[in-house]
Amino acid sequence: MAKTPEGIIQAYGMAELKKRGCLVRKIGYEGRRGCPDHLVLVPVRTVMKTTRGDIIDVPPCILFIEYKATEDTQPEEHQLREHERIRQHGGDVRVIGSKAQVNHLVRELFPCE
């Protein structure tokens, strides 16, 4: 079964995040549009602070990911409104449109790999 370009990026993102211990869930709203594609719960990560060589733990975080077929594909208006609502309440929403952007997110979340 052939996947859509968005589906390929979504599967790649889910696999890369799960490999690093993240809990990834496909989500949707009942009776409402604009829900991001995935909810990601990122565990505590141990990173090395480069200035003094200290080892520190980065607290867990929660983020939402909206996947798109390409980096140039923009979310629809209703999605943008929902992303803004989530951000206004402290949520972290990312729009990902390529495997390179998935890799960038992974490096941001897990800098010591």
C-alpha positions in Angstrom: 0.0 0.0 0.0 1.5 3.3 -1.1 1.6 6.1 1.5 1.1 9.8 0.8 4.1 12.1 1.0 2.7 13.4 4.3 2.2 9.9 5.6 5.8 9.0 4.8 7.1 11.9 6.8 4.6 11.2 9.6 5.8 7.6 9.9 9.4 8.6 9.9 8.8 11.2 12.6 6.9 8.8 14.8 9.7 6.1 14.4 12.5 8.6 15.1 10.8 10.0 18.2 9.8 6.6 19.5 13.4 5.3 19.1 14.4 8.0 21.6 11.8 7.1 24.2 9.1 9.5 23.3 5.4 8.6 23.6 3.8 9.5 20.3 0.0 9.4 19.8 -2.1 10.2 16.7 -4.8 12.5 17.9 -8.1 14.0 16.7 -10.9 16.0 18.1 -14.6 15.0 18.2 -16.8 17.5 16.6 -14.0 20.0 15.9 -11.5 20.6 13.1 -7.8 21.7 13.2 -6.3 19.2 15.6 -2.6 18.7 15.0 -1.6 15.2 13.8 0.5 13.9 16.8 0.8 14.5 20.5 4.4 13.9 21.6 5.5 13.4 25.2 9.2 13.8 25.5 10.9 12.2 28.5 13.7 13.7 30.7 16.9 13.9 28.6 20.4 14.0 30.0 22.5 16.5 28.2 26.0 17.8 28.7 26.3 21.6 29.3 29.3 22.6 27.2 30.5 25.7 29.1 31.6 23.8 32.3 31.1 20.2 31.2 28.2 19.8 33.7 25.7 17.1 33.1 22.2 18.3 33.4 18.7 16.8 33.0 16.3 18.6 30.7 12.7 18.3 32.0 10.1 16.4 30.1 8.0 18.3 27.6 4.9 18.0 25.5 4.5 19.1 21.9 2.1 18.9 19.1 3.2 18.1 15.5 1.3 19.1 12.4 2.7 17.1 9.4 2.6 18.5 5.9 3.6 16.9 2.5 6.4 19.4 1.9 8.3 22.1 3.7 6.4 24.7 1.6 2.9 23.4 2.4 1.3 25.7 4.9 -1.4 24.7 7.4 -5.0 25.6 6.5 -6.5 28.6 8.1 -8.6 26.6 10.6 -5.4 24.7 11.6 -3.5 27.9 12.1 -6.2 29.2 14.4 -6.0 26.0 16.4 -2.2 26.2 16.6 -2.5 29.7 17.9 -5.1 28.7 20.5 -2.7 25.9 21.7 0.3 28.3 21.8 -1.7 30.9 23.8 -2.2 28.3 26.5 1.5 27.4 26.6 1.5 24.6 24.1 4.4 23.9 21.7 3.2 23.3 18.1 5.6 22.4 15.3 4.8 22.1 11.6 7.0 19.5 9.9 7.2 19.0 6.2 10.3 16.9 5.5 12.5 14.2 7.0 15.2 16.9 7.3 12.8 18.9 9.6 12.2 15.7 11.7 15.9 15.3 12.0 16.3 19.0 13.1 13.6 18.5 15.8 15.3 15.3 17.0 18.7 17.2 17.3 16.9 20.0 19.2 15.3 17.6 21.6 18.3 15.3 22.0 21.4 17.4 21.4 23.9 14.9 22.8 23.2 12.1 20.4 
